[in-house]
Amino acid sequence: TLRSSSLVLIVGYGARDPDVLPLLQGLDVGRAWWIALGEPSGGLARAFERERRHISNVSSEDLFVAMARRFRIPGREVLPEERAVCSLTGGSRPFYFVDPVFGRIDFPEISEHVFQVIASGDMQRLRGVQQLSLVDLEYPGAVHSRFNHSLGVAHLVRLGLDHIRSIDEGCAALVSPQDYVETIIAALLHDIGHGPFGHVMDTFFERIGEYAHNHETYTTDRIRGEIVAYGLPEILEDLGLDVETIASRAAGAFPDEKCFLSQLIAHYGLDFDRIEYLARDSHFSGIGPSGFNYAIIVNAVVPVQGHRISLSTRESHHLERDCYYLAYDERAVEHSIEPLLLARHLMYRQLYEGEINRAAQLMIAKALEALYRWGEVDPNELM
């Protein structure tokens, strides 16, 4: 029916959606219309121009007015306030999420950048990937997604960057407007490389001897567009962002002398990824409050230049004198950082390394390994 229609109207996030884009490309119509929250990307427009297709964007407000006139109660006109309420374009109302852990999550200065990335297929896929794999077999409430977690990490990174910029002029100069948006976007994308069972896939790759493959490498590959992706590199480029910098920071690599920007996301110790998942996982699993105050930790971050770090620490961690690294105000240690480390210990013992979860993960990893040995599973397609 769709292929023979002369006009197609698609309502959703936009034509970047992985289900919508192939459908539009396969339609034999002169013009396809869709409701998009924001303008289409230049990469998308160019792709359809090459196929000599015409696509038009209809604002949600215009659609609402048209539908209201079509289905309105006789004698009743569309009121201006109804128009405003139903308008979903970026400039008409604040863009934010209501989160059970952190309350309001928003990105005031860069909401359009964040929205365009969230609307991508790579981010939307995370809605179907559970944060805690199979922990819900033992803790039924632990069914939150990697999408929730990624939003939380980006939120904490935004708060941390705002704090750093407020310390003094020197610290503010270290976070340029470009650094600000690219670091938050990197935090948002830091987990898009996770497979359908989360960390189970890392175990699977270890068992088949593919040690180079893990969720970190798949994350950078997705951002760069080297494996199955839904136009993410084009979206980033259209927004004026550097794809390689975002890929490096999302993986915790240090693309420049501002190492602290990457360490906010992945420090392998006191990064905001860890702070977020400890707070969120304890909440949804039902174990109870995490015992540390994330707000105090976020407002204790400070960039420190390498020459101010002891020589022994620099040598043992291969730090450079001129680079800036992530540090914390010592006043936060006693009442927030020590409880954080204790919470991490307890969460691993009670939740992440629970017998039921570990057994279930190993069963799936071994089943996938058997299918791989029999030639029934392609790892890249599975991811």
GIBEL-V444811 format. One record per pair of residues at least 12 apart in sequence whose ideal C-beta (glycine too) atoms are under 6 Angstrom apart, sorted by the first residue. I is the first residue (numbers start at 1). GAP is how many residues later the second one is. If there is no record, write none. Layout:
i->{I,I}
gap->{GAP,GAP}
//
This chain:
i->{3,8,8,8,9,10,11,13,14,14,15,15,16,16,18,18,31,32,33,33,35,35,35,36,37,38,38,40,41,41,41,42,43,43,59,60,60,61,61,64,65,90,95,95,101,101,101,102,105,105,107,110,113,113,116,117,117,120,120,120,121,122,122,122,122,122,126,126,127,127,129,129,131,131,131,131,133,133,133,134,134,134,135,137,137,138,138,139,141,141,142,142,144,146,146,149,150,150,152,152,153,153,153,153,154,154,154,156,156,156,157,157,157,157,158,159,160,160,160,161,161,163,174,182,182,182,183,183,185,186,186,186,187,189,189,190,190,192,192,193,193,193,193,194,195,197,200,200,200,202,203,204,204,207,207,208,208,216,218,219,220,220,223,223,224,249,252,257,258,259,259,260,260,260,260,263,267,275,278,278,278,279,285,290,291,291,292,292,292,292,293,296,296,297,297,300,300,300,302,303,304,304,305,306,306,306,306,307}
gap->{25,19,21,24,24,24,24,106,22,105,19,29,104,215,103,212,23,23,23,25,23,25,28,21,51,52,77,17,193,194,197,196,188,191,30,27,28,22,26,22,13,22,16,20,178,179,182,53,46,50,51,71,68,126,119,68,71,110,112,115,109,70,100,107,108,110,20,21,18,20,17,65,13,14,15,18,64,65,67,223,226,227,222,219,223,216,218,146,143,145,142,143,140,45,48,128,38,41,124,128,34,119,120,123,30,33,34,116,120,142,27,30,107,115,26,139,104,138,141,14,19,136,129,59,63,64,66,78,61,60,63,64,78,34,61,60,75,27,30,22,25,26,29,21,188,167,161,164,165,12,162,161,164,158,162,161,164,35,165,31,27,31,23,24,23,13,14,66,66,64,66,43,64,65,66,63,59,19,12,65,69,15,66,53,48,52,44,47,48,51,43,36,40,35,39,28,29,32,25,21,21,23,19,13,14,15,17,14}
//
